[in-house]
Amino acid sequence: MTEPAIKVVLFDVGNVIIRATHEITHAILRDYGVPYATAIRFYANDDYPEFSRGRLTATEFGERARARMNGALSVPQIYCAHNAHLYDEDEGVVVILDALQSRGVPLAFATDTNQWQTDRERELIDLRTYGRAFRSNELGALKADGGAFAHIVAEIDVHPSHILFVDDSPEKIERAAALGMVTHRFTSATTLRQELARLDLLD
C-alpha cells in the first residue's frame, strides 16, 4: 500500500530550524550572580508555560521572573538572558526550507513560543517568508495540550494523513501521530533530507 501524498510540511522551530539550549540562559544568569538553584529553574516553573500559552503578558512574565530573583536583575537583563538560548539557525534545515519552497511544497510551523522568543526568532530567520506560523501564545495552548494539533489541522484544512510533522520532541511526535499525521523525529538536517527524499518531496 502506498503512503498518502504529503501536501503540507509542518515544522517545529526550536531545535529544528533554530538551535537552542537553556544552558546558555542558565550560564548568563549565573554570571549575573543569580544562585544556581534559581538559574536552573528559569524555564522550570509555572509561569513559563503560562507565558507560552499567552496567559501572561511579556510585562507580567518579566516582573514575575524579576521577583523570583529578588529584584537582583532588571527585566531587560532577564529578556536578553532568555533570548540568548536561541543562538543560531540550522543552516542545513534552512537549505531544506528553501528547496521545499522552490518545489512549491506548502510549509507551516507549529511552535511552543512566547513574545520574547518570537522577537529573537525573527532576528535569526523570518519564517513569514515561508508560511504560516501557529504560535502557542496566540493559540492559547502548547502542542502537548489537548486540542492544539486538532486546531492547527483545522486551520491548515488538509487531512492529517497528508501532513508531515517534523519535531525533535518524542511527546509531540506522539501527539501528532495520534491525530493521523505522518511524522519525522528530527535529529539532523541529513536524516530529514533523507526522509523528505523518501516521501518524494525532495530529490
Residue frames as a rotation matrix with the C-alpha (Angstrom) as fourth column:
MET 1
0.582 0.813 0.000 0.00
0.813 -0.582 0.000 0.00
0.000 0.000 -1.000 0.00
THR 2
-0.299 -0.701 0.647 1.44
0.654 -0.645 -0.396 3.39
0.695 0.305 0.651 -0.96
GLU 3
-0.481 0.061 -0.875 1.62
0.761 -0.467 -0.451 6.20
-0.436 -0.882 0.179 1.54
PRO 4
0.667 0.738 0.102 -0.67
0.710 -0.588 -0.388 9.23
-0.226 0.331 -0.916 1.06
ALA 5
-0.013 -0.660 0.751 0.99
0.720 -0.527 -0.451 12.13
0.694 0.535 0.482 -0.73
ILE 6
-0.219 -0.147 -0.965 2.24
0.859 -0.498 -0.119 14.84
-0.463 -0.855 0.235 1.61
LYS 7
0.346 0.458 0.819 0.55
0.794 -0.608 0.004 18.16
0.500 0.649 -0.574 0.90
VAL 8
0.706 -0.156 0.690 1.97
-0.386 -0.902 0.192 20.25
0.593 -0.402 -0.698 3.76
VAL 9
-0.057 -0.735 -0.676 5.16
0.666 0.476 -0.574 20.01
0.744 -0.483 0.463 5.82
LEU 10
0.801 0.405 0.440 4.63
-0.109 -0.625 0.773 21.32
0.588 -0.667 -0.457 9.34
PHE 11
-0.093 -0.968 -0.232 7.84
0.378 0.181 -0.908 22.19
0.921 -0.172 0.349 11.20
ASP 12
0.721 -0.018 -0.693 8.67
0.665 -0.265 0.699 22.77
-0.196 -0.964 -0.179 14.82
VAL 13
0.801 -0.436 0.410 11.06
-0.152 -0.810 -0.566 25.71
0.579 0.391 -0.715 15.25
GLY 14
0.414 -0.668 0.618 13.25
-0.909 -0.272 0.315 25.38
-0.042 -0.693 -0.720 18.35
ASN 15
-0.215 -0.672 0.709 15.97
-0.510 0.696 0.506 22.73
-0.833 -0.253 -0.492 17.95
VAL 16
0.354 0.228 0.907 14.80
0.687 0.595 -0.417 22.08
-0.635 0.771 0.054 14.40
ILE 17
0.658 -0.080 0.749 15.13
0.592 -0.560 -0.580 25.34
0.465 0.825 -0.321 12.47
ILE 18
0.404 -0.510 0.760 16.79
-0.557 -0.796 -0.238 27.30
0.726 -0.327 -0.605 15.26
ARG 19
-0.160 -0.552 -0.818 19.40
0.465 0.689 -0.556 25.79
0.871 -0.469 0.147 17.53
ALA 20
0.318 0.372 0.872 18.60
-0.583 -0.648 0.489 26.30
0.747 -0.665 0.010 21.20
THR 21
-0.149 -0.260 -0.954 19.74
0.605 0.739 -0.296 25.31
0.782 -0.622 0.047 24.66
HIS 22
0.832 0.531 0.162 18.51
0.163 -0.513 0.842 26.52
0.530 -0.674 -0.514 28.04
GLU 23
0.434 -0.733 -0.524 22.03
0.890 0.258 0.377 26.10
-0.141 -0.629 0.764 29.40
ILE 24
-0.408 -0.557 0.724 23.05
0.665 -0.724 -0.182 29.39
0.625 0.408 0.666 27.77
THR 25
0.301 0.611 0.732 20.42
-0.163 -0.723 0.671 31.27
0.940 -0.321 -0.119 29.78
HIS 26
0.903 0.016 -0.430 21.40
0.392 0.382 0.837 29.43
0.178 -0.924 0.339 32.96
ALA 27
0.019 -0.994 -0.105 25.06
0.997 0.026 -0.067 30.39
0.070 -0.103 0.992 32.46
ILE 28
-0.351 -0.100 0.931 24.26
0.303 -0.953 0.012 34.07
0.886 0.287 0.364 31.80
LEU 29
0.668 0.664 0.336 22.09
-0.147 -0.325 0.934 34.26
0.729 -0.674 -0.119 34.92
ARG 30
0.709 -0.487 -0.509 24.87
0.704 0.457 0.544 32.66
-0.032 -0.744 0.667 36.96
ASP 31
-0.320 -0.859 0.401 27.32
0.855 -0.444 -0.269 35.23
0.409 0.256 0.876 35.56
TYR 32
-0.044 0.416 0.908 24.93
-0.087 -0.907 0.412 37.93
0.995 -0.061 0.077 36.79
GLY 33
-0.829 -0.358 0.429 25.15
-0.441 -0.053 -0.896 36.40
0.344 -0.932 -0.114 40.27
VAL 34
0.262 0.961 0.087 21.84
-0.892 0.207 0.402 34.54
0.368 -0.183 0.912 40.30
PRO 35
-0.211 -0.338 0.917 22.06
-0.744 0.664 0.073 31.48
-0.634 -0.667 -0.392 42.59
TYR 36
-0.927 -0.262 -0.270 22.41
-0.376 0.683 0.627 28.16
0.020 0.682 -0.731 40.76
ALA 37
-0.715 0.685 0.142 19.13
0.558 0.681 -0.475 26.75
-0.422 -0.260 -0.869 42.11
THR 38
0.137 0.754 -0.643 17.24
0.018 -0.650 -0.759 29.81
-0.990 0.092 -0.102 40.87
ALA 39
-0.344 -0.364 -0.866 19.01
-0.794 -0.380 0.475 29.98
-0.502 0.851 -0.158 37.50
ILE 40
-0.991 -0.115 -0.072 18.28
-0.136 0.827 0.546 26.37
-0.004 0.550 -0.835 36.53
ARG 41
-0.419 0.907 0.040 14.59
0.738 0.365 -0.568 26.86
-0.530 -0.209 -0.822 37.32
PHE 42
-0.745 0.113 -0.658 14.21
-0.305 -0.934 0.185 29.81
-0.594 0.338 0.730 34.95
TYR 43
-0.596 0.517 -0.615 12.22
-0.655 0.130 0.744 27.67
0.464 0.846 0.261 32.49
ALA 44
-0.520 0.340 -0.784 11.02
0.385 0.912 0.140 25.08
0.763 -0.229 -0.605 35.03
ASN 45
-0.901 0.352 -0.255 8.31
0.120 -0.362 -0.924 26.97
-0.418 -0.863 0.284 36.86
ASP 46
-0.136 0.955 0.264 4.57
0.783 0.267 -0.562 27.55
-0.607 0.130 -0.784 36.48
ASP 47
0.252 0.247 -0.936 4.99
-0.138 -0.948 -0.288 31.00
-0.958 0.201 -0.205 34.90
TYR 48
-0.659 -0.649 -0.380 6.93
-0.414 -0.108 0.904 29.93
-0.628 0.753 -0.198 31.81
PRO 49
-0.793 0.409 0.450 4.31
0.600 0.650 0.466 27.62
-0.102 0.640 -0.762 30.27
GLU 50
0.231 0.914 -0.334 1.63
0.769 -0.382 -0.513 30.21
-0.596 -0.139 -0.791 31.05
PHE 51
-0.053 -0.369 -0.928 3.70
-0.363 -0.858 0.362 32.84
-0.930 0.356 -0.088 29.24
SER 52
-0.923 -0.378 -0.067 3.98
-0.217 0.371 0.903 30.40
-0.316 0.848 -0.425 26.33
ARG 53
-0.438 0.857 0.272 0.19
0.888 0.460 -0.020 29.89
-0.142 0.233 -0.962 26.37
GLY 54
-0.568 0.172 0.805 -0.30
0.300 -0.868 0.397 33.66
0.766 0.467 0.441 26.19
ARG 55
0.456 0.792 -0.406 -1.89
0.660 0.005 0.751 33.79
0.597 -0.611 -0.520 29.64
LEU 56
0.369 -0.423 -0.828 0.84
0.582 -0.589 0.561 36.09
-0.725 -0.688 0.029 30.94
THR 57
0.990 -0.110 0.090 1.95
-0.005 -0.659 -0.752 39.17
0.142 0.744 -0.653 29.05
ALA 58
0.234 -0.972 0.005 5.62
0.533 0.124 -0.837 39.84
0.813 0.199 0.548 28.47
THR 59
-0.151 -0.245 0.958 5.48
-0.519 -0.805 -0.288 42.54
0.841 -0.541 -0.006 31.13
GLU 60
0.697 0.489 0.525 3.84
-0.701 0.311 0.642 40.22
0.150 -0.815 0.559 33.66
PHE 61
0.866 -0.418 -0.274 6.30
0.398 0.909 -0.128 37.42
0.302 0.002 0.953 32.97
GLY 62
0.022 -0.926 0.376 9.29
0.272 -0.357 -0.894 39.76
0.962 0.122 0.245 33.19
GLU 63
-0.005 0.030 1.000 8.18
-0.781 -0.624 0.014 41.18
0.624 -0.781 0.027 36.52
ARG 64
0.907 0.348 0.238 7.48
-0.421 0.712 0.562 37.72
0.026 -0.610 0.792 37.95
ALA 65
0.613 -0.761 -0.212 10.90
0.561 0.608 -0.561 36.48
0.556 0.225 0.800 36.80
ARG 66
-0.154 -0.652 0.743 12.48
-0.159 -0.726 -0.669 39.55
0.975 -0.221 0.008 38.37
ALA 67
0.410 0.394 0.823 10.67
-0.854 -0.152 0.498 38.85
0.321 -0.906 0.274 41.65
ARG 68
0.981 -0.065 -0.185 11.92
0.104 0.971 0.214 35.24
0.166 -0.229 0.959 41.67
MET 69
0.140 -0.990 0.023 15.43
0.727 0.087 -0.681 36.68
0.672 0.112 0.732 41.51
ASN 70
0.262 0.063 -0.963 14.66
0.909 -0.352 0.224 39.05
-0.325 -0.934 -0.150 44.39
GLY 71
0.959 0.239 -0.151 14.92
0.175 -0.921 -0.348 42.07
-0.222 0.307 -0.925 42.12
ALA 72
0.203 -0.975 -0.089 18.63
0.276 -0.030 0.961 41.48
-0.940 -0.220 0.263 41.51
LEU 73
-0.748 -0.425 0.510 18.27
0.574 -0.030 0.818 41.88
-0.332 0.905 0.266 37.72
SER 74
-0.475 0.598 -0.645 16.36
-0.592 -0.760 -0.268 44.28
-0.651 0.254 0.715 35.51
VAL 75
0.501 0.730 0.466 13.70
-0.029 0.552 -0.833 43.00
-0.865 0.403 0.298 33.13
PRO 76
0.746 -0.272 -0.608 15.90
-0.662 -0.203 -0.721 43.95
0.073 0.941 -0.332 30.11
GLN 77
-0.385 -0.907 0.170 18.72
-0.920 0.391 0.002 41.82
-0.068 -0.156 -0.985 31.55
ILE 78
-0.274 0.379 0.884 16.31
-0.210 0.874 -0.439 38.90
-0.939 -0.306 -0.160 32.01
TYR 79
0.775 0.583 -0.244 14.96
-0.300 -0.001 -0.954 39.41
-0.556 0.813 0.174 28.47
CYS 80
0.337 -0.734 -0.589 18.47
-0.911 -0.098 -0.399 39.25
0.235 0.672 -0.702 26.98
ALA 81
-0.604 -0.551 0.576 19.43
-0.707 0.704 -0.068 36.20
-0.368 -0.448 -0.815 29.06
HIS 82
0.154 0.761 0.630 16.25
-0.132 0.648 -0.750 34.43
-0.979 0.032 0.200 27.96
ASN 83
0.849 0.315 -0.425 16.63
-0.413 -0.105 -0.904 35.22
-0.329 0.943 0.041 24.27
ALA 84
-0.043 -0.966 -0.255 20.25
-0.993 0.012 0.121 34.06
-0.114 0.259 -0.959 24.19
HIS 85
-0.193 -0.034 0.981 19.09
-0.282 0.959 -0.023 30.44
-0.940 -0.281 -0.194 24.44
LEU 86
0.805 0.340 0.486 18.11
0.405 0.283 -0.869 30.67
-0.433 0.897 0.090 20.76
TYR 87
0.274 -0.868 -0.414 21.59
-0.030 -0.438 0.899 31.01
-0.961 -0.234 -0.146 19.34
ASP 88
-0.693 -0.535 -0.483 21.72
-0.487 -0.147 0.861 30.18
-0.532 0.832 -0.159 15.62
GLU 89
0.509 0.779 -0.368 19.74
-0.820 0.308 -0.482 28.94
-0.262 0.547 0.795 12.66
ASP 90
0.030 -0.436 0.900 20.42
0.121 0.895 0.429 25.42
-0.992 0.096 0.080 11.44
GLU 91
-0.297 -0.214 -0.931 21.78
-0.752 -0.548 0.366 26.24
-0.588 0.809 0.002 8.01
GLY 92
-0.995 -0.087 0.044 21.14
-0.047 0.825 0.564 22.70
-0.085 0.559 -0.825 6.73
VAL 93
-0.339 0.940 0.036 17.45
0.771 0.300 -0.562 22.95
-0.539 -0.163 -0.826 7.62
VAL 94
0.103 0.347 -0.932 17.16
-0.201 -0.911 -0.361 26.42
-0.974 0.224 -0.024 6.09
VAL 95
-0.767 -0.401 -0.501 18.54
-0.581 0.102 0.808 24.99
-0.273 0.911 -0.311 2.84
ILE 96
-0.837 0.515 0.182 15.80
0.535 0.841 0.078 22.35
-0.112 0.163 -0.980 3.05
LEU 97
-0.009 0.855 -0.519 13.13
0.444 -0.462 -0.768 25.01
-0.896 -0.237 -0.375 3.62
ASP 98
-0.188 -0.140 -0.972 14.35
-0.632 -0.740 0.228 26.88
-0.752 0.657 0.051 0.56
ALA 99
-0.962 -0.220 -0.162 14.39
-0.266 0.624 0.735 23.69
-0.061 0.750 -0.659 -1.52
LEU 100
-0.547 0.832 0.098 10.86
0.746 0.537 -0.395 22.72
-0.381 -0.142 -0.914 -0.47
GLN 101
0.113 0.588 -0.801 9.60
0.084 -0.809 -0.582 26.22
-0.990 -0.002 -0.140 -1.16
SER 102
-0.486 -0.367 -0.793 11.21
-0.703 -0.375 0.604 26.25
-0.519 0.851 -0.076 -4.61
ARG 103
-0.986 0.163 -0.035 9.41
0.119 0.833 0.540 23.00
0.118 0.528 -0.841 -5.38
GLY 104
-0.440 0.870 0.223 6.08
-0.529 -0.451 0.719 24.53
0.726 0.198 0.659 -4.35
VAL 105
-0.303 0.311 -0.901 5.63
0.646 0.762 0.045 22.41
0.701 -0.568 -0.432 -1.22
PRO 106
0.422 0.505 0.753 3.41
-0.210 -0.754 0.622 24.33
0.882 -0.420 -0.212 1.25
LEU 107
-0.529 -0.668 -0.523 5.14
0.483 0.270 -0.833 24.92
0.698 -0.694 0.179 4.59
ALA 108
0.555 0.604 0.572 3.80
-0.229 -0.550 0.803 25.80
0.800 -0.577 -0.167 8.02
PHE 109
-0.591 -0.805 -0.054 5.22
-0.043 0.098 -0.994 26.00
0.806 -0.585 -0.093 11.54
ALA 110
0.675 0.728 -0.121 3.92
0.053 0.117 0.992 24.88
0.736 -0.675 0.040 14.93
THR 111
-0.361 -0.932 -0.024 5.93
0.253 -0.073 -0.965 26.27
0.897 -0.354 0.263 17.81
ASP 112
0.599 0.356 -0.718 5.67
0.784 -0.077 0.616 26.46
0.164 -0.931 -0.326 21.58
THR 113
-0.442 -0.748 0.495 6.79
0.702 -0.632 -0.329 30.05
0.559 0.202 0.804 21.99
ASN 114
0.334 0.503 -0.797 6.15
0.817 -0.576 -0.021 33.43
-0.470 -0.644 -0.604 23.56
GLN 115
0.988 0.135 0.082 6.59
0.157 -0.835 -0.527 37.05
-0.003 0.533 -0.846 22.57
TRP 116
0.451 -0.889 -0.077 10.21
-0.602 -0.367 0.709 37.18
-0.659 -0.273 -0.701 23.69
GLN 117
-0.172 -0.515 0.840 11.10
0.276 0.793 0.543 34.05
-0.946 0.325 0.005 21.72
THR 118
0.583 0.442 0.681 9.33
0.766 -0.021 -0.642 35.38
-0.269 0.897 -0.351 18.64
ASP 119
0.891 -0.340 -0.300 11.40
-0.360 -0.933 -0.011 38.57
-0.277 0.117 -0.954 18.86
ARG 120
-0.011 -0.972 0.237 14.59
-0.541 0.205 0.816 36.51
-0.841 -0.119 -0.527 18.94
GLU 121
0.083 0.117 0.990 13.40
0.576 0.805 -0.143 34.09
-0.813 0.582 0.000 16.26
ARG 122
0.874 0.372 0.313 12.86
0.464 -0.445 -0.766 36.97
-0.145 0.814 -0.562 13.85
GLU 123
0.546 -0.789 -0.282 16.39
-0.670 -0.613 0.418 38.21
-0.503 -0.039 -0.863 14.45
LEU 124
-0.365 -0.726 0.583 17.64
-0.278 0.682 0.676 34.84
-0.889 0.084 -0.451 13.19
ILE 125
-0.938 0.133 0.319 15.12
0.345 0.421 0.839 33.95
-0.022 0.897 -0.441 10.46
ASP 126
-0.555 0.804 -0.214 11.88
-0.725 -0.594 -0.348 35.42
-0.407 -0.038 0.912 9.15
LEU 127
-0.784 0.269 0.559 9.55
0.299 0.953 -0.040 32.43
-0.544 0.136 -0.828 8.89
ARG 128
0.154 0.903 -0.400 6.87
-0.068 -0.394 -0.916 34.66
-0.986 0.168 0.001 7.40
THR 129
-0.173 -0.281 -0.944 8.64
-0.931 -0.267 0.250 34.31
-0.322 0.922 -0.216 4.07
TYR 130
-0.944 -0.267 -0.192 7.98
-0.313 0.908 0.277 30.55
0.101 0.322 -0.941 4.13
GLY 131
-0.365 0.852 -0.376 4.49
0.314 0.492 0.812 30.04
0.876 0.178 -0.448 5.52
ARG 132
0.398 0.658 0.639 2.09
-0.433 -0.479 0.763 30.43
0.809 -0.580 0.095 8.40
ALA 133
-0.752 -0.620 -0.226 3.30
-0.035 0.379 -0.925 30.01
0.658 -0.688 -0.306 11.97
PHE 134
0.507 0.848 -0.151 0.99
0.044 0.149 0.988 28.59
0.861 -0.508 0.039 14.64
ARG 135
-0.557 -0.767 0.318 2.33
-0.180 -0.262 -0.948 30.01
0.811 -0.586 0.008 17.90
SER 136
-0.382 0.408 -0.829 1.31
0.788 0.613 -0.061 28.63
0.483 -0.676 -0.556 21.28
ASN 137
-0.764 0.065 -0.642 0.96
0.445 -0.667 -0.597 32.08
-0.467 -0.742 0.481 22.82
GLU 138
-0.753 0.552 -0.358 -1.52
-0.658 -0.632 0.410 33.01
0.000 0.545 0.839 20.08
LEU 139
-0.392 0.597 -0.700 -3.36
-0.097 0.730 0.677 29.66
0.915 0.333 -0.228 20.12
GLY 140
0.166 0.394 0.904 -3.63
-0.935 -0.230 0.271 29.69
0.315 -0.890 0.330 23.92
ALA 141
0.900 0.131 0.416 -2.24
-0.273 0.913 0.304 26.15
-0.340 -0.387 0.857 24.06
LEU 142
-0.215 -0.977 0.010 1.04
-0.800 0.182 0.572 24.28
-0.561 0.115 -0.820 23.90
LYS 143
-0.234 0.076 -0.969 1.45
-0.810 0.535 0.238 21.42
0.537 0.841 -0.064 21.44
ALA 144
-0.913 -0.142 -0.383 1.27
0.066 0.874 -0.482 18.97
0.403 -0.466 -0.788 24.35
ASP 145
-0.679 0.728 0.095 -2.10
-0.421 -0.281 -0.862 20.39
-0.601 -0.626 0.497 25.41
GLY 146
-0.407 0.632 0.659 -5.28
0.673 0.696 -0.252 18.66
-0.618 0.341 -0.709 24.28
GLY 147
0.584 0.807 0.082 -6.80
0.591 -0.354 -0.725 20.12
-0.556 0.472 -0.684 21.14
ALA 148
0.141 -0.579 -0.803 -3.78
-0.311 -0.796 0.520 22.11
-0.940 0.176 -0.293 19.94
PHE 149
-0.836 -0.518 0.181 -2.97
-0.024 0.365 0.931 19.86
-0.548 0.774 -0.317 16.99
ALA 150
-0.212 0.842 0.497 -6.63
0.913 0.352 -0.208 19.46
-0.350 0.409 -0.843 16.03
HIS 151
0.595 0.399 -0.698 -6.92
0.228 -0.916 -0.329 23.24
-0.771 0.037 -0.636 15.85
ILE 152
-0.277 -0.794 -0.541 -3.80
-0.455 -0.387 0.802 23.52
-0.846 0.468 -0.254 13.68
VAL 153
-0.812 0.010 0.584 -5.03
0.420 0.705 0.572 20.80
-0.406 0.710 -0.576 11.31
ALA 154
0.219 0.971 0.097 -8.41
0.846 -0.140 -0.515 22.50
-0.486 0.195 -0.852 11.01
GLU 155
0.484 -0.096 -0.870 -6.73
-0.168 -0.986 0.015 25.79
-0.859 0.139 -0.493 10.13
ILE 156
-0.642 -0.757 -0.125 -4.44
-0.336 0.131 0.933 24.16
-0.689 0.640 -0.339 7.57
ASP 157
0.335 0.921 -0.201 -7.54
-0.694 0.097 -0.714 22.46
-0.638 0.378 0.671 6.13
VAL 158
-0.094 -0.388 -0.917 -5.68
-0.793 0.586 -0.167 19.36
0.602 0.711 -0.363 4.95
HIS 159
0.872 0.420 -0.251 -6.38
-0.215 0.790 0.574 15.81
0.440 -0.446 0.779 6.15
PRO 160
0.607 -0.663 0.438 -3.82
-0.642 -0.084 0.762 14.83
-0.469 -0.744 -0.476 8.82
SER 161
0.532 -0.396 0.748 -2.62
0.395 0.898 0.194 11.90
-0.749 0.192 0.634 6.72
HIS 162
0.609 -0.300 0.734 -1.37
0.701 -0.228 -0.675 14.44
0.370 0.926 0.072 4.15
ILE 163
0.787 -0.369 0.493 0.63
-0.487 -0.863 0.132 16.46
0.377 -0.344 -0.860 6.69
LEU 164
0.249 -0.794 -0.554 4.24
0.632 0.567 -0.528 15.67
0.734 -0.219 0.643 7.58
PHE 165
0.935 0.056 0.350 5.08
-0.225 -0.671 0.707 16.93
0.274 -0.740 -0.615 11.06
VAL 166
0.166 -0.962 -0.216 8.76
0.444 0.268 -0.855 17.45
0.880 0.046 0.472 11.93
ASP 167
0.712 0.056 0.700 9.70
-0.552 -0.570 0.608 17.91
0.433 -0.820 -0.375 15.60
ASP 168
-0.352 -0.908 -0.228 12.53
-0.441 0.376 -0.815 16.91
0.825 -0.186 -0.533 17.93
SER 169
-0.519 0.209 0.829 10.19
-0.843 0.036 -0.537 16.05
-0.142 -0.977 0.157 20.83
PRO 170
-0.953 0.175 -0.246 9.00
0.111 0.961 0.253 12.42
0.281 0.214 -0.936 21.15
GLU 171
-0.568 0.781 -0.262 5.95
0.450 0.028 -0.892 13.56
-0.689 -0.625 -0.367 23.10
LYS 172
-0.109 0.531 -0.840 4.85
-0.526 -0.748 -0.405 15.99
-0.844 0.398 0.361 20.41
ILE 173
-0.744 -0.178 -0.644 5.56
-0.645 0.443 0.623 13.48
0.174 0.879 -0.444 17.66
GLU 174
-0.906 0.418 -0.065 3.32
0.419 0.862 -0.285 11.03
-0.063 -0.285 -0.956 19.51
ARG 175
-0.294 0.824 -0.484 0.53
0.104 -0.475 -0.874 13.63
-0.950 -0.307 0.054 19.79
ALA 176
-0.238 0.155 -0.959 0.68
-0.863 -0.488 0.135 14.40
-0.447 0.859 0.250 16.07
ALA 177
-0.897 -0.147 -0.416 0.80
-0.341 0.829 0.443 10.72
0.280 0.539 -0.794 15.10
ALA 178
-0.751 0.661 0.014 -2.26
0.426 0.500 -0.754 10.01
-0.505 -0.560 -0.657 17.26
LEU 179
0.009 0.749 -0.662 -4.15
-0.308 -0.628 -0.715 12.53
-0.951 0.210 0.225 15.14
GLY 180
0.678 0.272 0.683 -3.07
0.423 0.615 -0.665 10.72
-0.601 0.740 0.301 11.98
MET 181
0.749 -0.468 -0.469 -0.20
-0.639 -0.697 -0.325 12.87
-0.174 0.543 -0.821 10.78
VAL 182
0.674 -0.723 -0.148 2.88
0.514 0.604 -0.609 11.45
0.530 0.335 0.779 9.14
THR 183
0.950 -0.307 0.061 5.76
-0.248 -0.621 0.744 12.27
-0.191 -0.722 -0.666 11.49
HIS 184
0.407 -0.904 -0.130 9.53
0.429 0.315 -0.847 12.58
0.806 0.289 0.516 11.49
ARG 185
0.884 -0.206 -0.420 11.50
0.355 -0.289 0.889 12.98
-0.305 -0.935 -0.182 14.70
PHE 186
0.796 -0.573 0.196 14.22
-0.218 -0.573 -0.790 15.49
0.565 0.586 -0.581 13.89
THR 187
0.718 -0.669 -0.190 17.80
0.504 0.312 0.806 14.59
-0.480 -0.674 0.561 14.75
SER 188
-0.392 -0.853 -0.345 19.72
0.245 -0.458 0.854 16.27
-0.887 0.250 0.388 11.91
ALA 189
0.139 0.377 -0.916 19.28
-0.748 -0.566 -0.347 18.03
-0.649 0.733 0.204 8.60
THR 190
-0.728 -0.505 -0.464 20.84
-0.685 0.542 0.486 15.00
0.006 0.672 -0.741 6.90
THR 191
-0.886 0.421 0.196 18.28
0.368 0.894 -0.256 12.49
-0.283 -0.155 -0.947 8.14
LEU 192
-0.026 0.892 -0.452 15.46
0.004 -0.452 -0.892 14.97
-1.000 -0.025 0.008 7.49
ARG 193
-0.158 -0.087 -0.984 16.56
-0.917 -0.358 0.179 15.36
-0.367 0.930 -0.023 3.89
GLN 194
-0.969 -0.213 -0.128 16.67
-0.244 0.913 0.326 11.57
0.047 0.347 -0.937 3.51
GLU 195
-0.548 0.830 0.103 13.10
0.497 0.422 -0.758 11.29
-0.673 -0.364 -0.644 4.80
LEU 196
0.132 0.585 -0.800 11.88
-0.387 -0.713 -0.585 14.07
-0.913 0.387 0.132 2.52
ALA 197
-0.541 -0.373 -0.754 13.50
-0.839 0.178 0.515 12.30
-0.058 0.911 -0.409 -0.44
ARG 198
-0.965 0.204 0.167 11.83
0.187 0.976 -0.114 9.02
-0.186 -0.078 -0.979 0.59
LEU 199
-0.137 0.976 -0.168 8.50
0.499 -0.079 -0.863 10.85
-0.856 -0.202 -0.476 0.56
ASP 200
-0.166 -0.028 0.986 9.27
0.984 -0.066 0.164 12.29
0.061 0.997 0.038 -2.91
LEU 201
0.827 0.429 -0.363 9.33
0.480 -0.875 0.059 15.84
-0.292 -0.223 -0.930 -1.57
LEU 202
0.470 -0.757 -0.454 12.98
-0.709 -0.630 0.317 16.41
-0.526 0.173 -0.832 -2.45
ASP 203
0.686 -0.336 -0.646 15.42
-0.428 0.532 -0.731 14.81
0.589 0.777 0.222 -4.85
